[in-house]
Structure formats: structure tokens, C-alpha cells
Amino acid sequence: MTDSVEFAHVFLFRCAACGRPLASACASTQSNLELADAHLFDPHCFCGWTGTLMGLESVKHWVEPWESPTLVAKESDSCDGKLEQPLGS
């Protein structure tokens, strides 16, 4: 067990082209839904569609406590990082 508390934020998106469910996840040191909703994802669908979606656009977003031997939330799949592009651009 780690000394730091982490959370896995799981997002369920709908493919814009075919409607299939697409899942994405990121790690965070916070369970706050609103902060992770600002994270950008690049889901890919079997139909060939790919795009950039903000967590806020997900159909469903849930949080699970997450234990890992290292602090995952400091890596590239972190929800804690800055936005890759400003909102509204």
C-alpha cells in the first residue's frame, strides 16, 4: 500500500461516428469529479473515429480508490496536470 491516496477516474464516452461505448481513465490524487472533468482524452473507436474529448463530455464519470506501488498520478495519464489547451479554443 502506498502512503499517498490515489483515485482512478473512469470516463465512458459515446463514439461520435457509430455510437459505440468508449472508456478512458486517468489517475489523480483527488477524488473531485469537477477537476478531472477538465482533463482531455483522445479515445479511438473500432470504426476508425478518433478525436479529443473533455471529461465533461462523457456519458458517465465515476471514481474508484486506487492503490499502486508508485504514484501513478504524477505520470502522463494524470488527471492532475494542466489542460493541454485552454478551454474554449
Residue pairs with C-beta under 8 A, 6 or more apart in sequence:
1 67
2 67
2 68
2 69
2 70
2 71
4 29
4 71
4 73
5 29
5 65
6 27
6 28
6 29
6 65
6 66
6 67
6 68
6 71
6 72
6 73
7 27
7 28
7 29
7 30
7 31
7 63
7 64
7 65
7 66
8 25
8 26
8 27
8 63
8 64
8 65
8 66
9 25
9 26
9 27
9 28
9 33
9 36
9 39
9 55
9 61
9 62
9 63
9 79
10 23
10 24
10 25
10 61
10 62
10 63
10 64
11 23
11 24
11 25
11 26
11 41
11 55
11 58
11 60
11 61
12 21
12 22
12 23
12 58
12 59
12 60
12 61
13 21
13 22
13 23
13 24
13 41
13 43
13 53
13 57
13 58
13 59
14 20
14 21
14 22
14 59
15 21
15 22
15 43
15 45
15 47
15 49
16 49
16 51
17 45
17 47
17 48
17 49
18 45
18 47
18 49
20 45
20 46
20 47
21 59
22 43
22 44
22 45
24 41
24 43
25 77
26 36
26 39
26 41
26 77
26 78
26 79
27 66
27 68
27 72
27 73
27 75
27 77
27 78
27 79
27 80
28 35
28 36
28 73
28 78
28 79
28 80
29 71
29 73
29 80
30 36
30 79
30 80
31 63
31 65
33 61
33 63
35 79
35 80
36 55
36 61
36 63
36 79
37 54
37 55
37 56
37 58
37 61
38 54
38 55
38 56
38 83
38 87
39 54
39 55
39 79
39 81
39 83
40 52
40 53
40 54
40 55
40 83
40 84
40 85
41 52
41 53
41 54
41 55
42 50
42 51
42 52
42 53
43 50
43 51
43 53
44 50
55 61
55 79
66 72
72 78
73 79
73 80
74 80
